[in-house]
Amino acid sequence: MSDAKQILDRALAGERRFLARSISLVECRHPGMGHALATMPVRRRQGPGVPQVIGITGPPGSGKSTFVDRLVTQARADDLRVAVVAVDPSSPFSGGAILGDRVRMERHTSDDDVFIRSLSSRGHLGGLSSDTAEVVDLLDAVGFDRIIIETVGVGQSELGIMEVADTVVVVLTPESGDAVQTMKAGLLEIADVFAVNKSDRQGANRLAQALSQAIQLGEMPWPPPVHTCSALNNTGLDDVVDSIGKHLAWCTSTGQPIWERRRGDAYVRLALDLVAEQARAAAREQMSTQLEADLRSGICSAHDALELLR
């Protein structure tokens, strides 16, 4: 079966194997799948919360995967169908990715109401794969109640998650640095909820207090609450989940204009990504062996090549 529409229809009918194949076609930028996705019945185009999309971001080593694992457990206890999209960094040399976040969520792999998929960032900035928004729309159409996105965790380029998720949880640890470092990384503007993980370590309460003070100095339509927790020890997570719920309620009321602006930004970003990818591929195909050799030797400058490739 090669027709993208047929594959998508079987995914929408609940066949997990065809859901996986549909996501692969999204990643490959299959034109038939792109057009089919545009006509899908996506619930979140009408407003926030159905499904609830939660973004988990923060520096590497902050415990994001363990945190996501706990959120999945909590959602299943509430009898919700959950999908997890874990974005792994791709190698700048081989282009490959380990796609290993699923290792930390093995206990959910036998649960038919949990779907876990890793995506390679493919060098895309913003902490996400450029395909993430479309994959979320696909998971929405399939009928999941909650979709959790775990970003690459590169620290200073996580803006993309704001445009895809309803609520962004920034996970930090005492080793992540002080509140000034957090502000420099732009995480104060990204976060809807702060979770200072590994709260049993020295400095966790001090970081939480500094974050709270920094937030009070700013004028934010939604001042992000700050919680200390330990995903490994399963403590303090109820407060984080409660704040996620409160933020979603805000998104459906006074915060809906901000939510709608973020979604609009996501559509614009996707269109620009598609244009950029197509233009890059076309330029690469047009580039002659001689032009590439001239660029490598310095005979031709990048600006000269631009003029030749236009």
N, C-alpha and C positions, 0 to 999 in steps of 0.2 A: 504494500500500500504506500504509494509515493505522494498521493495528493494531500497537501497540508490541511485542507479543510476537513477531509475525512478523518485524518489523525486527530485533529482538534475536536471534532464531534465525539469521537470515542473517549477522548480525555474528559470532555464535559459530561459524558455518560457515566463517569466514575471509574474508568479503567486506568489504573495507576501506571501501567506500562506505557500507555499512550500519553499520559500526562508527562512522563519523563521524556518521551520522544518529542512531544510538543515543545518542551523547554529547550531541548537540544536544537530544534529548528529555530527557536527564537535566538539562541546564542549564535547560530550560524548565519543569522540575518536572512533566512529564507524568505523571499519576497511574498510567496503565497501565504506564509504564516503571518507575516506582518499585516497584510490586508485582512486576513481572517480575524486577527486580534482586534482590529479597529471596529469590527461589527459585532463583537461579543457583548453579551449582557453583563456589563461590569457594574456591580452595585455601588462601588465607592465613587463612581462618577456623579452620583446623586448627592453625596454628602459623606461626612466622616462616620466611622464607627462600625460599619457593616461591610466587610469584616473590619475588626480592629487591627491596625497595622502598627507594630511597635518596632522602633529602630534601636539597636543596642550598639553603642560606639564607645571609643576610648582608646588609650594607648595600648600597645602590645603588652601582654603579661598582666593586664588588669583583672583577668578572670572572666572575660566576656562569655566564653563558651560554657563555663560552669554556671554562670548566671543565667544564660539562655536555657540550659538544661533544667534549672529549677523553675523557670517560667513555664516551660512545657509541662512539667509535672503538675504545677498549680492549675494550669488551664485544663488539663485532662481530669483533674479532680472535680472541676466544674462542668465536666462532660462537654467540653468544647473541642471541635476538630481543629488541629493546629498544623500549620505549615511553617517550616524554618528554611530561610534562605541564608546560607553562610557564604560570605564573599571572601575568598582567599587571595592573597597577593600573588601575582604572576612573576616569574623570574624575568629580569631584564635581559638575560642571556639566552635561555632556552625558550622563553615564552610560556613555559609550563607552570603548573601550580600543584602543590601537595594535596589540596582539597581534603585536609585532614580534620576539620572541625567535627565531622560526624563521629570520629573516634570517641569524643567525650559525651556523645549522646546515644551510645550503643543500646542502652536499655530501652529506648523508645522505638528501635527499628522494627520490632515485631508487632507494634501497635498499628492497626489498620487506619486509625484516626489521626496518625501523626505522619507527616510527609517531610522528609529532610533532603534538601538539595544544596550542594555546594556549587558555587559559580567562581570562575576565575576572573579577577579584575581586568586581566589582559592589558595591564599598564594604564588603565583608565584612572584619572585623578578623581578625588571626591569620595574615596573610601568605598565606592560601589563599583560593580560591573556596569557597563553602559546598558546592559540588558535588564537590569534589576526591576525597573518600573514596569516593563512589559511582563516579566515573570510574575510580579505581584498581581497585575491585572488578570493574568491567566489563573492564578491560584484563587483569586476572588471569584471568577466565573465558575470555577469548579465547585465552590461552595464552602471553603474553609471559613471557620468562625474567627480565627485569630492567625495573623501572619507575623512572624518575628524575623527581622532582618538583622544579621550580625555583620558589621562592616569590617573592612580590612584592619582598621585600627592603626592607621598611619599617623594619627595625632593631629596633624595640622591641615588636612584636606578632606574633612568629613562633611562638607556642606551639602553634598548630594543627598544624604540621608534625610535632611530637613524637608526635601521636596517630595519624598516618597512616603515617609512614615507619618502617621497621625501624631504619635508621641515619640520623642527621642529621649532615651535614657543614656546619659553619659556615665560610664563606669570608670572610676578612678581608684587608685590605691595610695597609701601614704608615700610610696616611692615615686608617684607620678609628678611630684614637685609641689610648689605652693600655689596659692590662688593667682599670683602674678603670672606664673607659667601657664596656668589654665586660661587666663585672659589673653595671653600672647598667642595661644593656639586657637583662639576664637571659640572655645568650647562654651563660654558663658552665653554666647548668642545662639549656639546650636541646641543647648540642653533645654528640655522641658522638665526633666527630673534628673537630679544628681544622685548617684549611688556610690558612696565611698566604700568600696569592697575591702575585704580582708581587715575587718574592723578590729580583729584581735591583735593587730600589729601596732606598734608604737607610732603615734603621730596621726592616727585616723581621726580622732576627735578634733585635733588641732586643725587638720585640713578641712573638715566639715564646718568648723566655726569660721575659718577664714573665707570659705566659699560663701557662707551665709552673709557675712559682712560685706563682701564684694557685691553680692546681689542686691543688698539693701541700698547700695550707693547708686545703682542704676535705675532708670525708669523703664520698666518692662511691663508690657500688657499682661504677661503671665510670669510672675517671679518664680523661677524653678525651685521647688522644695529640695532640701538636702537631707539625705538619710545615710546613716552608717549601717552596714550589713556585712554578712559573711555568707557568700554563696556556698562555699565549701562546707561550712558548719550549719547552713540552713537557718540562719538567724537574721532578723531584721527585714526579711524580704516582704513580709505582709505589709509593712508601711510603704515600701516602694510600690507594690502592686496597687495599694489604695490610692497613692498619688497619681499613678498612671490612669486609673479610673476617673479621678477627679479632673485630670487634664482633658481626657476624652469628653467628659461632660461639658467642659468649658468650650471645647472645639465645636460642639453642637449648639452652642448658645452664643454668648458674646464674642467668642473667639473664632466663629465660623468665617468671617471675612479674611482673617489671617490664614486659616486653613485653605480657603479657596485660592488665595494668592500663591501659596506654596504649591498647590496642585498645578496651577497655571504655569508656574516656573518650571515644573517637571516636564510638562508638555513641550515647552519651548526648548528646554535642554535636550530632550530626546530628539526633536527635529534637527537641532544643530549638530548633535552627535551623528545622526544618520548622514547629514550632508558632509560633515568632516570625514567620516569613514569612507564614503563613496569617493570624495575628491582625492583622498590620500591613495586609495586603491587605483584610481584612474591615473594619477600622476606616476605611481610606481610602474604601472603597465606601460605608460608612455615613455618612461625614462630609458634611453638607449644605453647599451653597454659602454659606448664611448663617453656619454655624458657622465655616467657614474664614475668611470675611470678618471675623468677630468676633475670631478668633485673631490675624489679621494686624493688626487695628487696636488690639488690646490690651483690647478690651471684655471678652473672655473669656480666662481664664488656661488654661494647659495642664492644670492639675489639674482645673479645672471641666470642660474638654473630656473628660478621662478619665472623669469620672462620667457624662457624657452619652452617651459611646460604649460604656459597659459593657453 
